[in-house]
């Protein structure tokens, strides 16, 4: 079995895990929760092995680099970090309904990497700009942050759905049940969103710092206002503003939920949109 076969299996495993988590959310069948968790664990293990094999295969082909060199590999890593982060969150908060809103991010990333015609899954040599020891540190710190932001967005959507339901049923609490009742309370969802944002913010900050150091080594300057750098800074300010508002003004609830969604849109544009629609020093990222 090679890395492509294992990563193909991973895509299907995340797909089925997403369906089972959604089934758990809709039908509230506890047995489905255990199956969903086991499928997600299996997907992460297969993905970990697939990435390791891909790394080995690059050495066998004479390239010898970590699987972080192109859009395909970065999408796989984004999916991988999202899967791991979600499993940690599920273990930490003991609630599997969150999986219906978080695991689909891991699936869609793998599906896009696997089926988008403009993305090649071939192992290729590193472009000169990526030939640095900082590649692993910079990309991994960024993607751990992105994974936390993706999960925060999913829980933000969860919060808004539950909040809307409770507002529309205000004064008749006895009628609030079914799907909505299976979600964690609004207070817990708000707490998880905030903690995900703080966690992601720390890693994104580390990613920007390692990127600046790498840029100084490669291009002779820490910051050049390249579109990728500029949008990374915009994303950083969005989450920094959310944390600052929480700390000084007590922002929470719907505001934090909406910021989690807005922040992920900024992350996606920084990660994907800039590569394809804005030219700059990071243009190699679309290959």
C-alpha positions, 0 to 999 in steps of 0.5 A: 500500500502506498501513500496515495491509497492510504490518503484516499482511504482517509478521505472516505473515512472522514466522509463516513465519520461526518455522516455518523456524527450528523446521524448522532446529532439528528437521531441522538443514538449514543452508539453512533457516537462511539462509531464516529469517534473510532472512524475519526481515530482511524482516519487520523491514524491512516492519514498520519501513516499516509503522510509518513509514507509520502515523506519516505517516498519523496526520499526514494524519488531523490527529493527528500522533503517533508510533505508540505511542498504544495497545495495538495500536501498542505490541504492534507495537513490542514485536514490532519491537524483539524482531525487531531484537534477535534479529537482532543476537543471531544476528549476534553469536553466529552461531547460528540455532537460537536463532531457534526460541525467540526469533522466535515472540515477535515473531510472537505479539505481532503475531498478538495485535495483529492478531486479538484482538477487544478491540484496535483497530488504528484510528489515533486521537488521543492521550489527554491523558495521552500528549500529551508529548515524553517519550512516545517516550523512555519507551516506546522505552526500555521496549520495547527492554528488554522485547525483550531480556527476551523473548529471554532467556526463550526462551534460558532455555527452551532452556537448561533443555531442553538441561540436562535432556537432558544430565542424563538422558544423563549418563555416555553422552554419545555418545547425546546428539545430534539436536536437542539437539546443534544447540543452543549449549553450556550455557556459551554459553547461560548467557552469552547469557541473562545478557548479555540480562538486563543489556542489558534491565535497563539499558533498563528502568532508563532507561524507569523514569527517563524515566517518573518525569520524565514523571509529574512533569511530568504529575501533579506527582509522580515516583512515585505507586505506581500499579499500573503503576509498582509492577509496573515496580519489582517487575520491576526488582527481579527482574532486579536480584536476578539480576544481583546474585546473579550478581555476588556469588554466581556464580549461573548455569545453571538459576537464571538460566534460571528467573529469565529465565522468571519475569522475562518473566512479570512483564514481561507482567503489568506490560505487559499485565495491569496495563492490563486488570485493575488500574485506575490512572493508566495505565488508558488503556493498555488502549485 
